[in-house]
């Protein structure tokens, strides 16, 4: 066991600062991306600031398992690059301290963050997902707030469409008002028009009180039994018309969180494994039900025959000769019906099996995701630290470009593996560890090269190899014909 020395604490101090800075920047960037994605669902619905803060808090908590590996990757490149830029890394190596020993304290920190990320993914992430996505569902289902604009139809009140031609500065006096009543279910069969009126909200904001003056009403009556009379229409003039609209549908309401608990993203590992066992039991039950439903179809099958009957030679029956045309047609029809029933049973069971198998795969992918994202803290450190020692450049310039490239590669490989696992081309274990299996050997290779101060890619050798291949192809060219 290595004991922590003074340079270990100095290295940790230089590492934790960039790590926290990058972590906060990544979290802020992801939250801005979330707001940009769902801005249409948030604007214009009269949501309180408390609802917005809760939504951002829950959704930011779901981003932590992804933000920690990014911060470790970039912070390791910046820290080791800064040490290499000022020749501190060279001085440490010349004193006999190898790169694995230099990275010992960072590996301890990455291990701690790996455990913290796993615990967060297993216990906090499901709860944040449950509360965040249930709140997001309610926000997206929320109707727009009451905002009747001039010259535009407002359809937020169920069963009514309101158009206001002009509004005075007091916000209550309105002119050229149209009210379309659709509550009858026969379309716009009841229309009101008034030259002027008033519009007020109740004190509790639950009702809209509309009062119109000097208007007309056009209403089509219900159709009669006599089709020749067509539709009757009633025209009325009024001096004053009052209507109170219920705005309770516009009030923000919460859905019970229990409706979302069965989603695989809302469960920890123990709950995921319990759900997988339940799905396997349901598959076995469906298999028994299928056999029980298909067994009567094969009515010619005899089970547990008498021993004396089995010893006798069974004579084949001549179906064509023993049955008449009418009987043969009835038998054919019954056999066809039984075959169709059997096909229906099998088709339904196949669909059921596909759904349950898909749920099993999703649950297994979610289990492996928690482990894979946690281990990414170690893997990306083993890639970022040697890269920082190789490029020997600190700060936020070139290291950010390299870190973004490798994290984009890691993320793309993770998505590919997850898609292959979801389509059951790869197992959930291989799919979710697909990126790790590809990048981990590369990280160990970089660690080996940087610890020995060797070039990762010898450009001179590559150039000479290309020249030899080019000369060989030139020598194989046929000689020009002699004239």
C-alpha positions in Angstrom: 0.0 0.0 0.0 1.2 3.5 -0.9 1.2 6.1 1.8 0.0 9.5 0.8 2.8 12.0 0.6 2.9 15.8 0.4 2.8 15.9 -3.4 -0.3 13.7 -3.3 -2.2 16.3 -1.4 -0.9 19.1 -3.6 -2.0 17.1 -6.7 -5.4 16.5 -5.2 -5.7 20.2 -4.4 -4.8 21.1 -8.0 -7.3 18.5 -9.3 -10.3 19.2 -7.2 -10.5 22.8 -8.2 -10.9 22.1 -12.0 -13.1 19.1 -11.2 -15.6 21.2 -9.3 -15.5 24.0 -11.9 -16.0 21.6 -14.8 -18.8 19.8 -12.9 -20.7 23.0 -12.3 -20.2 24.1 -15.9 -21.4 20.8 -17.3 -24.4 20.8 -15.0 -25.3 24.3 -16.0 -24.9 23.4 -19.7 -27.1 20.3 -19.4 -29.8 22.3 -17.5 -29.8 24.9 -20.3 -30.1 22.1 -22.8 -33.1 20.8 -20.9 -34.7 24.3 -20.8 -34.1 24.7 -24.6 -35.7 21.3 -25.2 -38.8 21.9 -23.2 -39.2 25.7 -23.4 -42.4 25.4 -25.4 -43.9 23.3 -22.6 -43.0 25.9 -19.9 -43.7 29.3 -21.5 -47.2 30.8 -21.4 -48.8 28.5 -18.8 -48.7 30.7 -15.8 -46.5 28.3 -13.7 -45.2 29.6 -10.4 -41.5 30.1 -9.9 -41.6 27.3 -7.3 -42.7 24.8 -9.8 -39.9 25.8 -12.2 -37.3 25.6 -9.5 -38.5 22.1 -8.4 -38.4 20.9 -12.0 -34.9 22.2 -12.5 -33.7 20.7 -9.2 -35.1 17.2 -9.9 -33.9 17.2 -13.5 -30.4 18.4 -12.5 -30.2 15.6 -10.0 -30.8 13.1 -12.9 -27.7 14.5 -14.7 -25.2 14.0 -11.9 -24.1 10.4 -12.9 -23.2 11.7 -16.4 -21.6 14.9 -15.3 -19.1 13.3 -12.8 -17.2 11.3 -15.5 -17.0 14.3 -17.8 -15.6 16.4 -14.9 -13.0 13.8 -14.0 -11.9 13.4 -17.7 -11.4 17.1 -18.3 -9.9 17.9 -14.8 -7.3 15.1 -15.2 -6.2 16.4 -18.6 -6.0 19.9 -17.3 -4.1 18.9 -14.1 -1.5 16.6 -15.7 -1.2 18.8 -18.7 -0.3 21.7 -16.4 2.3 19.6 -14.6 3.8 18.6 -17.9 3.8 22.1 -19.2 5.9 23.4 -16.3 8.1 20.3 -16.2 6.9 19.4 -12.8 5.9 16.0 -14.1 9.4 15.5 -15.6 11.0 16.4 -12.2 8.8 13.9 -10.4 9.7 11.1 -12.9 13.4 11.9 -12.7 13.3 11.5 -8.9 12.1 7.9 -9.4 8.4 8.3 -9.1 6.5 6.6 -11.9 3.3 7.9 -13.4 1.1 5.1 -11.8 2.4 6.3 -8.4 1.8 9.9 -9.3 -1.8 9.0 -10.1 -2.4 7.1 -6.9 -4.2 10.0 -5.1 -6.2 10.7 -8.2 -7.2 7.0 -8.4 -8.3 7.1 -4.8 -10.4 10.2 -5.5 -11.9 8.6 -8.7 -12.7 5.5 -6.7 -14.5 7.5 -4.1 -16.4 9.3 -6.9 -17.2 6.0 -8.5 -18.8 4.7 -5.2 -20.6 8.0 -4.7 -21.9 7.9 -8.3 -23.2 4.3 -7.9 -24.9 5.2 -4.7 -26.4 8.3 -6.3 -27.6 6.3 -9.3 -29.1 3.5 -7.2 -30.9 5.6 -4.5 -31.2 9.2 -5.5 -31.5 8.9 -9.3 -34.8 6.8 -9.2 -36.4 9.2 -6.8 -35.3 12.3 -8.8 -36.6 10.6 -12.0 -39.9 9.8 -10.4 -40.5 13.3 -9.1 -38.9 15.1 -12.0 -40.7 13.3 -14.8 -44.1 13.2 -13.0 -43.8 17.0 -12.6 -42.7 17.4 -16.2 -45.8 15.4 -17.3 -48.1 17.6 -15.3 -46.4 20.7 -16.8 -46.7 19.4 -20.3 -50.4 18.6 -19.7 -51.1 22.0 -18.2 -53.2 24.2 -20.4 -51.9 27.7 -21.3 -52.8 30.4 -18.9 -55.7 32.8 -19.7 -54.3 35.2 -22.2 -56.9 36.6 -24.6 -55.1 38.7 -27.2 -56.6 41.2 -29.6 -57.7 39.8 -33.0 -56.9 36.2 -32.0 -59.1 33.3 -31.0 -58.7 31.9 -27.6 -59.6 28.2 -27.2 -58.3 27.5 -23.7 -61.8 27.3 -22.1 -63.3 24.0 -22.9 -66.4 24.2 -25.2 -65.9 27.9 -26.0 -63.9 30.1 -28.5 -63.5 33.8 -27.7 -62.3 36.5 -30.0 -61.8 40.1 -28.9 -61.2 42.8 -31.6 -59.8 45.4 -29.2 -59.0 45.9 -25.5 -58.8 49.1 -23.7 -55.9 50.1 -21.5 -57.8 49.2 -18.3 -57.6 45.5 -19.3 -61.3 45.0 -18.7 -63.2 46.9 -21.4 -63.4 44.9 -24.7 -64.8 45.7 -28.1 -66.0 43.6 -31.1 -66.4 40.4 -29.1 -67.3 37.0 -30.6 -68.2 34.0 -28.4 -68.6 30.6 -30.1 -70.4 28.1 -27.9 -69.5 24.5 -28.9 -70.9 22.7 -25.8 -73.8 21.2 -27.8 -71.4 18.9 -29.7 -72.7 20.0 -33.1 -70.0 22.6 -33.9 -70.3 26.4 -33.8 -74.2 26.3 -33.7 -74.4 29.1 -31.1 -72.6 32.4 -31.8 -72.7 35.7 -29.9 -71.5 39.1 -31.1 -71.4 42.3 -29.1 -70.0 45.7 -29.9 -68.6 46.2 -26.4 -68.4 44.4 -23.0 -66.3 43.8 -19.9 -64.1 41.0 -18.8 -63.0 40.4 -15.2 -61.3 37.7 -13.2 -62.7 36.6 -9.8 -60.7 37.3 -6.7 -59.6 33.7 -6.4 -58.7 33.5 -10.1 -61.0 30.5 -10.6 -63.7 32.2 -12.8 -63.9 34.6 -15.7 -66.8 36.9 -15.7 -67.8 38.2 -19.1 -70.6 40.8 -19.6 -71.6 41.9 -23.1 -73.8 44.9 -24.2 -75.9 45.6 -27.3 -75.2 42.3 -29.1 -76.8 39.6 -31.2 -77.1 35.8 -30.9 -77.4 33.3 -33.7 -78.3 29.8 -32.7 -79.2 26.7 -34.8 -81.8 24.5 -33.3 -81.5 20.7 -33.1 -82.5 18.8 -36.3 -86.2 17.6 -36.4 -87.5 14.3 -37.6 -88.8 16.0 -40.8 -85.7 16.3 -43.0 -87.5 18.5 -45.5 -87.6 21.4 -43.0 -83.8 21.5 -42.7 -82.3 23.4 -39.7 -84.1 26.1 -37.9 -82.2 29.2 -36.7 -83.0 31.6 -33.9 -81.8 35.2 -34.0 -81.9 37.3 -30.8 -80.9 40.8 -29.8 -79.9 41.5 -26.3 -79.1 44.6 -24.2 -77.0 42.7 -21.6 -75.5 39.2 -21.5 -73.6 37.7 -18.6 -71.6 34.5 -18.5 -69.2 33.1 -15.9 -66.6 30.7 -17.2 -65.0 28.1 -15.0 -61.2 28.2 -15.1 -60.5 25.3 -12.8 -59.1 23.3 -15.8 -56.4 26.0 -16.2 -55.2 25.5 -12.6 -52.0 23.5 -12.2 -52.7 20.1 -10.7 -50.4 17.2 -9.7 -50.8 13.6 -10.8 -50.2 10.8 -8.3 -46.6 9.7 -8.5 -47.7 6.0 -8.0 -48.8 6.0 -11.7 -45.1 6.3 -12.7 -43.5 4.0 -10.2 -43.6 0.9 -12.6 -41.3 2.6 -15.1 -37.8 1.0 -15.1 -36.1 4.4 -14.7 -37.9 4.9 -11.3 -36.4 1.8 -9.6 -33.3 0.9 -7.8 -31.3 -2.4 -8.4 -33.3 -4.4 -5.9 -36.6 -3.3 -7.4 -35.3 -3.9 -10.9 -34.3 -7.5 -10.1 -37.7 -8.1 -8.4 -39.4 -6.9 -11.5 -37.3 -9.1 -13.7 -38.2 -12.2 -11.6 -41.9 -11.2 -11.9 -41.6 -11.0 -15.7 -39.9 -14.4 -15.8 -42.7 -15.9 -13.7 -45.3 -14.3 -16.0 -43.5 -15.8 -19.0 -43.8 -19.3 -17.5 -47.4 -18.7 -16.7 -48.1 -17.6 -20.3 -46.4 -20.7 -21.6 -48.6 -23.0 -19.4 -51.7 -21.0 -20.5 -50.7 -21.4 -24.2 -50.4 -25.2 -23.8 -53.7 -25.4 -22.0 -55.4 -23.4 -24.7 -53.9 -25.3 -27.6 -54.3 -28.8 -26.1 -58.1 -29.1 -27.0 -57.3 -28.1 -30.6 -55.4 -31.3 -31.1 -58.3 -33.5 -30.1 -56.8 -36.5 -32.0 -53.9 -36.8 -29.5 -54.3 -39.6 -27.1 -52.4 -39.6 -23.8 -51.8 -42.5 -21.5 -53.2 -45.2 -23.9 -54.1 -48.6 -22.5 -51.2 -51.0 -22.6 -53.2 -53.7 -24.5 -54.4 -51.1 -27.0 -50.8 -50.0 -27.6 -49.8 -53.5 -28.5 -52.4 -53.9 -31.2 -51.6 -52.8 -34.7 -53.4 -49.6 -35.5 -55.1 -49.7 -38.9 -55.0 -46.4 -40.8 -58.5 -44.9 -41.5 -59.5 -44.0 -45.0 -60.9 -40.5 -44.4 -62.1 -40.0 -48.0 -63.9 -43.3 -48.3 -65.5 -43.4 -44.8 -67.1 -39.9 -44.9 -69.6 -38.4 -47.1 -69.2 -35.0 -48.9 -71.3 -33.2 -46.4 -69.5 -34.7 -43.4 -66.1 -34.0 -45.0 -67.0 -30.4 -45.5 -68.1 -30.0 -41.9 -64.9 -31.6 -40.7 -62.8 -29.4 -42.9 -64.7 -26.3 -41.6 -64.2 -27.4 -38.0 -60.5 -28.1 -38.6 -60.1 -24.7 -40.3 -61.8 -22.9 -37.3 -59.6 -24.8 -34.8 -56.5 -23.9 -36.8 -57.5 -20.2 -36.9 -58.1 -20.3 -33.1 -54.8 -21.9 -32.5 -53.1 -19.2 -34.7 -54.8 -16.5 -32.8 -53.7 -18.0 -29.4 -50.1 -18.3 -30.7 -50.1 -14.8 -32.2 -51.3 -13.2 -28.9 -48.8 -15.2 -26.9 -46.0 -14.2 -29.2 -46.9 -10.5 -28.8 -47.1 -11.0 -25.1 -43.8 -12.7 -25.0 -42.1 -9.9 -27.0 -43.5 -7.3 -24.7 -42.3 -9.1 -21.5 -38.9 -9.9 -23.0 -38.5 -6.2 -24.0 -39.3 -5.2 -20.5 -36.8 -7.7 -19.1 -34.1 -6.3 -21.4 -34.9 -2.7 -20.4 -34.7 -3.5 -16.7 -31.4 -5.4 -17.2 -30.0 -2.5 -19.2 -30.9 -0.1 -16.4 -29.1 -2.3 -13.9 -25.9 -2.4 -16.0 -26.2 1.4 -16.7 -25.7 2.1 -13.0 -22.5 0.0 -12.8 -21.1 1.2 -16.2 -21.6 4.9 -15.5 -19.9 4.6 -12.1 -17.0 2.7 -13.5 -16.6 5.4 -16.2 -15.0 7.6 -13.5 -12.0 5.2 -13.3 -11.8 4.6 -17.1 -11.9 8.2 -18.1 -9.3 9.1 -15.5 -7.0 6.4 -17.0 -7.6 8.1 -20.4 -7.4 11.7 -19.3 -4.4 11.6 -17.1 -2.0 10.0 -19.7 -3.3 12.3 -22.3 -2.6 15.3 -20.2 1.0 14.0 -19.6 1.4 13.5 -23.3 0.1 16.8 -24.6 1.7 18.8 -21.8 -0.7 21.6 -22.1 -2.8 23.0 -19.2 -5.5 25.6 -19.1 -8.8 25.5 -20.8 -7.8 25.5 -24.5 -6.4 22.4 -26.1 -7.4 20.1 -23.2 -11.0 20.9 -23.6 -10.9 20.0 -27.3 -9.3 16.6 -26.5 -11.7 15.9 -23.6 -14.8 16.7 -25.7 -13.5 14.4 -28.4 -13.0 11.5 -26.1 -16.2 12.0 -24.2 -18.1 12.3 -27.4 -16.5 9.0 -28.5 -17.4 7.4 -25.2 -21.0 8.7 -25.3 -21.5 7.5 -29.0 -20.1 4.0 -28.2 -22.4 3.9 -25.1 -25.5 4.8 -27.2 -24.5 2.2 -29.9 -24.1 -0.5 -27.3 -27.4 0.4 -25.6 -29.3 0.3 -28.9 -27.8 -3.0 -29.8 -28.8 -4.4 -26.4 -32.3 -2.9 -26.7 -32.7 -4.7 -30.1 -31.4 -7.9 -28.4 -28.4 -8.1 -30.8 -26.1 -8.0 -27.8 -26.8 -9.0 -24.2 -27.5 -6.1 -21.8 -24.2 -6.8 -20.1 -22.2 -6.6 -23.3 -24.2 -3.7 -24.6 -23.8 -1.4 -21.7 -20.1 -2.2 -21.2 -19.5 -1.9 -25.0 -17.8 1.5 -24.7 -15.7 0.3 -21.7 -14.4 -2.8 -23.5 -13.2 -0.6 -26.4 -11.8 2.4 -24.5 -10.3 0.7 -21.4 -7.5 -1.0 -23.4 -6.8 2.3 -25.1 -6.5 4.0 -21.7 -4.1 1.3 -20.4 -2.1 1.7 -23.6 -1.8 5.4 -23.1 -0.8 4.9 -19.4 1.9 2.4 -20.4 3.3 4.8 -23.1 3.2 7.9 -21.0 4.8 6.1 -17.9 7.8 5.1 -20.2 7.9 8.5 -21.9 7.4 6.8 -25.3 5.7 8.3 -28.3 2.2 7.0 -28.7 2.5 7.1 -32.5 5.9 7.1 -34.0 5.3 9.3 -37.0 8.7 8.5 -38.6 8.0 4.8 -38.6 4.5 5.4 -40.0 6.0 7.6 -42.7 8.7 5.1 -43.6 6.1 2.3 -43.7 3.9 4.3 -46.1 7.0 5.0 -48.3 7.9 1.3 -48.5 4.3 0.3 -49.4 4.3 3.0 -52.1 7.6 1.8 -53.6 6.3 -1.8 -53.6 3.2 -0.7 -55.6 5.4 1.3 -58.0 7.6 -1.7 -58.6 4.6 -3.9 -59.5 3.5 -1.5 -62.3 3.8 -3.2 -65.7 6.5 -1.9 -68.0 5.4 0.2 -70.9 5.1 -1.7 -74.2 8.1 -1.5 -76.6 7.2 0.1 -79.9 
